[in-house]
Amino acid sequence: MKKFYGLLLFFALFCLSSCVDVEERYDFRADGSCNVVNSFDMSKAVSILINLISDSVKESPQFSLVKDTTLNFYSALPDSTQEKLSVEEVAMAKSSSLAVKMNLKKSIMKVSVNHLAKNMADLDYYLKHLSNMSLNSQLSKLYKNEKRVGSFDAQKLVASEDYYNYEVTPHKFYRIIDRVKFSKFLKKTQSTFAMAKAMLIDMPYKVVLNFAKPIKKINNSKAIVSADRKSVVLITNMDDIIKNPAVMNLKIDF
C-alpha cells in the first residue's frame, strides 16, 4: 500500500507543481462553515510524462493498479510526515479526505482534497497549514534509485505552493500572493515550467467561491461575479500568473 501511494504521490506532486488543471472550490454556508475542495486533473500531463519514465516503473505492479477511492487524508501520509505534525495539524488532516481516480495505463489521474471547515477560524488555519503536510520524505524514498525522470529533476517538483498570505474572518476572504515566496517557487520550478510549455501542456487555474449571501465588495477585475452576487469565479493560467502574480489576489467582503 505504501509503495502504491509512493507512485501515486510522485505523479500527483509532479503535476501539482506544474502541469495540471487546478480548481479550488469554496462553499461558504449560512452556519459559518465552509467546504473546501482542491481538485487536480493531471490526465493530460500524465499522458506525456509516461513517455519519460523508465520501463522498470512501467512494468511495476503498482503502475497497473486502477483506483477510484476516497480515503482519510491523514492515513495517506507517510509515517515520517505524520510524526512531524502538531496536534492541530493531525486533527486537520484527519478531518480531510483524499479522493483518487487513477488508471495510469489509460492516462487517467485525478486527485481531490476535501476539507469541511467548521468556522472561519478553522478555514484560516487550514489554508495556512496545509502546505506543512508535505510528502517530501516519501518522495525521497521513491527517488533514491531514480532521482531523475527523463530530463526532469524530481526533487525540484516538490516545492509546495506556499506563497499566499491569507486573512479569513466571518465577513472577509483575503488572499494575496507573497511575491518573495512566489519568486522562490518559480526559481525552483522554472525548468519544469519551461519544459511543460515546450510540450504544449496547459496549466489552467480556476477558483470558485460560493457564498450564502451576496458579497459586498471584491477587488479583482478579472473575477466574474454572478448576477445574484453569491458566486465568484476566477479563471486564469500559470503563464498569466507568472507574468502578473497579482492576478490571483482576492479581497472579498461578504
Secondary structure, 3 states (H helix, E strand, C coil): CHHHHHHHHHHHHHHHHCCCEEEEEEEECCCCCEEEEEEEECHHHHHHHHHHCCHHHHCCHHHHCEEEEEEEHHHHCCHHHHHHCCHHHHHHHHCEEEEEEEEHHHCEEEEEEEEEECCHHHHHHHHHHHHHCCCHHHHHHHCCCCCEECCEEHHHHHCCCCCEEEEEECCEEEEEECHHHHHHHHHHHHHHHHHHHHCCCCCEEEEEEECCCCCCEECCCCCEECCCCCEEEEEEEHHHHHHCHHHHCEEEEC
